[in-house]
Amino acid sequence: MKCIAWNIKGGKKREALQELRFLINNHKPDVIFVMETMTSLITDTYLQIIFPTYNVSVVTLSGHSGGYESFTKTPTFNSSQLPIS
């Protein structure tokens, strides 16, 4: 499973979405965490349109800091592949 965690320090910039698209296209991660987006303008619906192969969850900022986005591929994993003892 491939994961990307990124403290973006402000996700409103157009370059941030372009960089995120570049990371996804080149690394094909299963899970992505984007922290400190510092915006309430970007919604999960908007990101779902841009990244349709991922389930997207957005937590907007609180005050002057925070904000969080998570992306998981559909399906992330098959639970029947987990070892059971």
C-alpha positions in Angstrom: 0.0 0.0 0.0 1.4 3.4 -1.0 0.7 6.4 1.2 1.5 10.1 0.8 1.3 12.6 3.8 1.8 16.2 2.9 1.7 19.3 5.1 0.7 21.7 2.4 0.7 24.9 4.4 -2.1 26.4 2.5 -4.2 24.6 -0.1 -5.9 27.5 -1.9 -3.1 28.0 -4.4 -3.6 26.6 -7.9 0.0 25.1 -7.7 -1.0 23.0 -4.7 -3.7 21.2 -6.7 -1.4 20.8 -9.7 1.3 19.3 -7.4 -1.2 17.0 -5.8 -2.3 15.8 -9.3 1.3 15.3 -10.3 2.0 13.2 -7.1 -1.1 11.1 -7.7 -0.3 10.5 -11.4 3.3 9.6 -10.8 3.1 7.6 -7.5 -0.5 6.2 -7.7 -0.9 6.1 -3.9 -3.7 4.2 -2.2 -4.1 6.8 0.6 -3.3 10.5 0.7 -3.4 12.8 3.8 -3.1 16.6 3.2 -2.8 18.6 6.4 -2.9 22.3 7.1 -4.9 23.2 4.0 -5.9 26.5 5.7 -9.0 26.9 3.5 -12.7 26.3 3.8 -13.3 27.0 0.1 -12.3 23.6 -1.2 -15.1 21.0 -0.6 -15.1 17.2 -0.8 -17.5 17.4 -3.8 -15.1 19.7 -5.7 -12.1 17.3 -5.0 -14.2 14.3 -5.8 -14.8 15.7 -9.3 -11.0 16.4 -9.8 -10.0 13.0 -8.4 -12.8 10.6 -9.2 -11.0 7.4 -8.4 -10.7 8.4 -4.7 -13.1 8.7 -1.8 -12.5 12.2 -0.5 -13.0 13.6 3.0 -12.5 17.2 3.9 -12.3 18.8 7.4 -12.3 22.6 7.0 -10.0 24.9 9.0 -10.7 26.1 12.5 -9.7 29.7 13.0 -6.5 30.6 11.3 -5.0 27.1 11.2 -5.9 23.5 10.4 -7.8 21.9 7.6 -7.4 18.4 6.5 -8.1 16.3 3.4 -7.9 12.5 3.0 -8.2 10.5 -0.2 -8.6 6.7 -0.3 -8.8 4.6 -3.4 -12.0 2.6 -4.0 -11.5 0.0 -2.6 -8.4 0.6 -0.5 -7.9 -3.0 0.3 -9.7 -6.3 0.4 -10.3 -7.4 4.0 -10.4 -11.0 2.9 -6.6 -10.8 2.2 -5.9 -10.1 5.9 -4.2 -12.9 7.8 -6.5 -14.4 10.4 -5.1 -16.5 13.2 
